[in-house]
């Protein structure tokens, strides 16, 4: 929680970006080595650092191993127990923020309109090269510094197959594999905000770079009002504190918990808009039909009742017609089934649900055969929300 209106030493009053704060004594830093064995980020909470020399800005690379900078200028390290405003916590030259955990956090400039300032980034070599086709849960926690004039989007995590080492401080324009889900402007300053997502590794990723990506005209900005109780010069840019970074292998998306407020993008239901001409033969009308499902669901949405009623009418008009119902699922659902048996055989169960609907309309069970292809025959190989929704389906074929 933020600490406001604390009276600090006189040095705070004369320092640039200073603020008034009081009351709570800062705790001594007690650096500890990270022990979470499945985290591919070493020292992801910045707790393993050298406290005694920490006195100024741009000391992250120098004092918190194995953190690096892809550009010339290092990002910053802040810790409790540090005297002065350059590298202290919770109060420092950029604002007031308690560490999310432990005694330390880092900070970087994600965006600036000051020609005398540069963006900064943090980089690290991962514990090991990521595994090809493995799903990873990626998280970092950020907090917009109080004295930032702006908040921005495009603050994310980029996985690289090599160490990035530039002889300048130019903005990096790589496309991050992980951003906040909607890539919104990050503007929480009274607390920490989690940026979280999953991605499938190509198998060549060895380094992780974090910061604000893209040119200034590619970033969305929002002007920020300085919080009450904070004094000091507002910087003409967006500065973020960062803490507790994780890259952890998972078997399914549900194992990557990104917060209670997370929306389920995979609840999208695809609806194929395919014209059925009046002169189509019954087998053509049947083949042109399809029923699509929400993520991990076997429940038929009412959107498809009319289409199924049409098929029932065709079958009633010609008792000789038999139909094969083929159920499909998508890869994320198959992964979920590996860790939760309740999601097993979704493709089969979807086909059975469609058969039951038609049986309830008076069609004999003997007129149907059931087939299941799981995720082996995708309609769409693009891993977008819409692409995945096209693969959760039951298709029809006259026998």
C-alpha positions in Angstrom: 0.0 0.0 0.0 1.2 3.5 -0.7 2.7 5.6 2.1 1.6 9.2 1.7 2.5 12.4 3.6 5.6 11.1 5.4 8.2 13.6 6.5 11.6 12.6 5.2 15.0 14.2 5.6 15.7 17.7 4.2 17.6 16.1 1.4 14.3 15.0 0.0 13.1 18.6 -0.2 16.0 19.8 -2.4 16.3 16.7 -4.6 14.8 16.8 -8.1 11.5 14.9 -8.3 11.3 15.1 -4.4 8.2 14.4 -2.3 7.0 14.7 1.2 6.5 11.5 3.2 6.4 10.5 6.8 5.6 8.2 9.6 6.8 4.8 8.7 10.4 3.8 9.2 11.8 2.1 6.2 13.0 -1.4 6.8 16.6 -2.6 6.2 17.1 -4.5 3.0 17.6 -8.2 3.5 18.6 -9.5 0.1 17.7 -13.1 -0.5 18.4 -15.4 -3.5 15.3 -16.4 -5.4 14.4 -20.1 -4.7 11.4 -20.7 -7.0 12.9 -23.5 -9.0 10.4 -23.5 -11.9 10.9 -19.8 -12.7 13.2 -19.3 -15.7 13.9 -15.7 -14.5 16.9 -15.6 -12.1 16.5 -12.9 -9.4 13.1 -11.9 -10.7 12.3 -10.0 -7.5 15.6 -8.1 -7.5 16.2 -9.3 -3.9 19.7 -10.6 -4.7 21.7 -7.3 -4.8 24.6 -5.5 -3.2 23.0 -2.9 -0.8 26.0 -1.0 0.4 27.0 0.7 -3.0 23.4 1.4 -3.9 23.2 5.2 -3.8 22.3 6.5 -7.2 20.2 5.9 -10.3 21.2 3.6 -13.2 22.8 1.0 -10.9 20.6 -2.1 -11.6 23.1 -3.7 -14.0 26.0 -3.0 -11.6 24.4 -4.3 -8.4 21.6 -6.8 -9.3 23.1 -9.9 -11.0 22.3 -11.2 -13.6 20.3 -8.2 -14.9 21.6 -6.4 -18.0 20.7 -3.5 -20.2 20.2 -3.9 -24.0 21.2 -0.2 -24.4 23.9 2.0 -23.0 22.0 3.4 -20.0 21.1 1.0 -17.2 17.7 0.9 -15.6 17.4 1.7 -11.9 17.3 -0.3 -8.6 15.5 0.8 -5.5 15.6 -0.7 -2.0 14.6 0.0 1.5 17.4 1.0 3.8 19.0 3.2 1.1 19.7 6.8 2.3 18.7 9.6 0.0 16.2 9.8 -2.8 18.0 8.4 -5.8 17.6 4.7 -5.0 15.5 4.5 -1.9 12.2 2.8 -1.2 9.4 3.4 -0.6 10.2 7.1 -1.4 12.5 8.1 -4.2 12.9 10.7 -7.0 10.0 9.2 -9.0 7.3 8.7 -6.4 6.4 6.5 -3.4 5.9 2.8 -3.7 6.5 -0.1 -1.3 8.1 -3.2 -2.8 5.5 -5.8 -3.9 7.5 -8.3 -1.9 10.9 -8.3 -0.2 12.9 -5.1 0.0 13.7 -4.1 -3.6 12.3 -3.4 -7.0 13.6 -2.0 -10.3 12.5 0.9 -12.4 12.6 1.9 -16.1 11.5 4.8 -18.3 9.0 3.4 -20.8 8.3 6.7 -22.7 9.7 10.2 -22.7 9.0 13.5 -24.4 12.1 15.0 -22.8 14.9 15.3 -25.4 17.5 15.0 -22.6 16.1 11.7 -21.3 16.1 8.2 -22.8 14.0 5.1 -22.4 15.6 2.4 -20.4 15.1 -1.4 -20.5 15.9 -4.4 -18.4 17.4 -7.6 -19.8 18.4 -10.9 -18.4 19.6 -14.3 -19.6 17.1 -17.0 -18.7 18.0 -19.9 -16.5 17.9 -22.1 -19.6 16.8 -21.9 -23.2 13.0 -22.3 -23.5 11.6 -25.6 -24.9 10.1 -25.7 -28.4 6.3 -25.9 -28.4 6.2 -25.6 -24.6 3.5 -23.2 -23.1 4.8 -20.7 -20.6 3.0 -18.5 -18.1 4.6 -15.1 -18.0 4.0 -12.4 -15.3 5.5 -9.1 -14.2 4.1 -6.5 -11.8 4.4 -2.8 -12.6 3.4 0.4 -10.9 3.4 3.8 -12.6 5.6 6.2 -10.7 3.7 9.1 -9.1 5.7 11.8 -10.9 5.0 10.5 -14.4 3.1 12.9 -16.6 1.9 10.0 -18.8 0.9 6.4 -18.7 1.5 4.3 -21.9 0.7 1.0 -23.5 3.1 -1.4 -25.3 4.9 -2.1 -22.0 5.7 -5.8 -22.3 8.1 -8.7 -22.3 10.1 -9.7 -25.4 11.9 -13.1 -25.6 15.0 -13.1 -27.8 17.2 -15.8 -29.2 20.3 -13.7 -28.5 21.6 -11.0 -26.2 20.7 -7.5 -27.3 23.6 -5.1 -26.9 23.2 -1.7 -28.6 25.7 1.2 -28.5 22.9 3.7 -28.1 19.8 4.5 -26.1 17.3 4.3 -28.9 13.8 2.9 -28.3 13.4 -0.8 -29.1 10.8 -1.6 -31.7 10.5 -5.4 -31.3 7.1 -6.8 -30.9 6.7 -8.3 -27.4 5.3 -11.8 -27.1 3.5 -10.8 -23.9 1.6 -7.6 -23.1 -1.3 -6.7 -20.9 -4.2 -8.6 -22.3 -5.9 -5.7 -24.0 -2.7 -3.7 -24.3 -4.3 -0.9 -22.4 -2.5 2.2 -21.0 -1.0 1.1 -17.7 -1.7 3.9 -15.2 -2.1 2.3 -11.7 0.2 4.1 -9.3 -1.5 3.4 -6.0 -0.4 -0.2 -6.0 0.9 -2.9 -8.4 -0.7 -4.1 -11.6 0.0 -7.5 -13.0 0.9 -7.9 -16.7 0.3 -11.6 -17.5 -0.1 -13.9 -20.4 1.0 -17.1 -22.0 3.0 -17.9 -25.1 4.3 -21.0 -26.9 8.1 -21.0 -27.2 9.9 -21.6 -30.5 12.7 -23.2 -28.7 15.4 -20.6 -29.4 14.6 -18.0 -26.7 17.4 -17.4 -24.2 17.0 -13.8 -23.2 14.2 -11.6 -21.8 13.9 -7.9 -22.4 11.3 -5.7 -20.6 10.3 -2.1 -21.3 8.2 0.2 -23.5 8.4 -1.0 -27.1 7.7 0.8 -30.4 8.2 4.3 -31.6 6.4 7.2 -29.8 3.7 7.4 -32.5 2.9 3.7 -32.0 2.2 4.1 -28.3 -1.1 5.2 -26.7 -0.7 7.7 -23.9 -2.9 9.1 -21.1 -2.1 12.1 -19.1 -1.9 11.4 -15.4 -2.9 13.7 -12.5 -0.3 13.9 -9.8 -1.5 12.1 -6.6 -2.4 14.1 -3.6 0.4 14.3 -1.0 3.2 14.0 -3.6 5.4 17.0 -4.3 8.2 17.4 -6.8 8.8 18.0 -10.5 6.7 15.9 -12.8 8.7 14.1 -15.4 7.7 14.5 -19.0 7.2 10.8 -19.6 6.1 7.5 -18.2 8.3 5.7 -15.6 7.4 2.3 -14.2 8.5 0.4 -11.1 8.7 -3.4 -11.7 8.8 -6.4 -9.3 8.4 -10.2 -9.2 8.9 -11.3 -12.8 8.1 -15.0 -13.6 8.4 -17.2 -16.6 7.1 -20.7 -15.7 6.2 -23.7 -17.9 2.6 -24.8 -17.7 0.5 -27.5 -19.4 -2.6 -25.5 -19.9 -3.8 -21.8 -19.9 -5.8 -22.3 -16.8 -2.6 -22.9 -14.8 -1.6 -19.3 -15.6 -3.8 -17.3 -13.2 -3.7 -13.7 -14.2 -6.2 -12.3 -11.6 -9.8 -12.6 -10.7 -10.8 -9.8 -13.1 -9.4 -11.7 -16.1 -11.9 -12.0 -19.0 -12.3 -15.2 -20.8 -11.5 -14.4 -24.4 -12.2 -18.0 -25.4 -15.9 -17.7 -24.6 -16.2 -16.4 -28.2 -18.6 -18.6 -30.3 -17.9 -18.7 -34.0 -20.9 -18.5 -36.4 -20.2 -19.4 -40.0 -22.1 -17.2 -42.4 -22.6 -19.4 -45.4 -25.4 -18.8 -47.8 -27.7 -21.7 -48.5 -29.5 -21.3 -51.8 -33.0 -22.6 -52.2 -32.0 -25.0 -55.0 -29.4 -26.8 -52.8 -29.8 -30.6 -52.5 -30.5 -32.0 -49.0 -26.9 -33.4 -48.7 -25.5 -30.0 -49.7 -27.6 -28.2 -47.1 -26.5 -30.7 -44.5 -22.8 -30.3 -45.4 -23.1 -26.5 -45.3 -24.3 -26.6 -41.7 -22.2 -26.5 -38.5 -22.5 -26.0 -34.8 -19.8 -24.1 -32.9 -19.1 -24.1 -29.1 -17.6 -21.9 -26.4 -14.3 -22.9 -24.9 -14.5 -26.1 -22.9 -18.2 -26.4 -23.5 -20.6 -29.0 -24.9 -23.7 -26.8 -24.6 -25.4 -25.9 -27.8 -25.9 -22.1 -28.1 -29.4 -21.0 -29.1 -27.9 -19.4 -32.2 -27.8 -22.8 -33.8 -31.3 -24.0 -32.9 -32.7 -22.8 -36.2 -30.0 -24.6 -38.2 -30.5 -27.8 -36.3 -34.2 -27.6 -36.7 -33.7 -27.3 -40.5 -31.6 -30.5 -40.5 -34.3 -32.2 -38.5 -36.9 -31.2 -41.1 -34.7 -32.6 -43.9 -34.3 -35.9 -42.1 -38.0 -36.2 -41.4 -38.8 -35.5 -45.1 -36.5 -38.3 -46.3 -36.2 -41.2 -43.8 -33.4 -42.8 -46.0 -30.9 -40.1 -45.1 -28.3 -40.9 -42.5 -25.8 -38.4 -41.1 -22.3 -38.6 -39.7 -21.7 -36.1 -36.9 -18.0 -35.2 -36.5 -16.9 -33.5 -33.3 -13.8 -31.3 -33.1 -11.9 -29.5 -30.3 -8.9 -27.2 -30.3 -5.4 -27.6 -28.9 -5.9 -25.4 -25.7 -8.9 -27.6 -24.8 -6.8 -30.8 -25.3 -4.2 -29.3 -22.9 -6.9 -28.5 -20.3 -8.1 -32.1 -20.5 -4.6 -33.3 -19.6 -4.8 -31.6 -16.2 -8.6 -31.8 -15.6 -10.4 -35.0 -16.7 -13.8 -33.3 -16.7 -12.7 -31.8 -20.1 -11.9 -35.1 -21.7 -13.5 -36.2 -25.0 -15.0 -32.8 -25.7 -15.1 -33.5 -29.4 -17.0 -36.7 -28.9 -19.4 -35.2 -26.4 -20.1 -32.3 -28.7 -21.2 -34.6 -31.4 -23.3 -36.5 -28.9 -25.0 -33.3 -27.8 -26.0 -32.5 -31.4 -27.3 -36.0 -31.9 -29.4 -35.7 -28.7 -30.9 -32.4 -29.9 -32.0 -34.0 -33.2 -33.3 -37.1 -31.4 -35.4 -34.8 -29.2 -36.9 -33.5 -32.5 -38.1 -37.0 -33.3 -35.2 -38.4 -35.3 -34.1 -42.0 -34.6 -30.7 -42.6 -33.0 -30.0 -45.2 -35.7 -29.8 -42.5 -38.3 -26.6 -41.1 -36.8 -23.0 -42.1 -36.6 -20.5 -40.3 -34.3 -16.9 -39.5 -35.2 -14.3 -37.5 -33.2 -11.2 -35.8 -34.5 -10.2 -33.8 -31.4 -7.7 -31.2 -32.6 -6.3 -33.2 -35.4 -8.3 -31.5 -38.2 -8.4 -27.7 -37.5 -10.5 -25.5 -39.7 -8.1 -22.6 -38.8 -4.4 -22.9 -38.0 -4.0 -19.3 -36.9 -3.9 -19.1 -33.1 -6.1 -16.1 -32.7 -9.3 -15.9 -30.6 -11.5 -16.2 -33.8 -9.2 -18.9 -35.2 -9.5 -21.1 -32.1 -13.3 -20.6 -32.0 -13.6 -22.0 -35.5 -12.1 -25.3 -34.4 -14.6 -25.9 -31.6 -17.3 -27.5 -33.8 -19.5 -30.3 -35.0 -19.7 -30.8 -38.7 -22.3 -32.8 -40.7 -22.0 -35.3 -43.6 -24.8 -37.2 -45.4 -24.0 -40.9 -45.4 
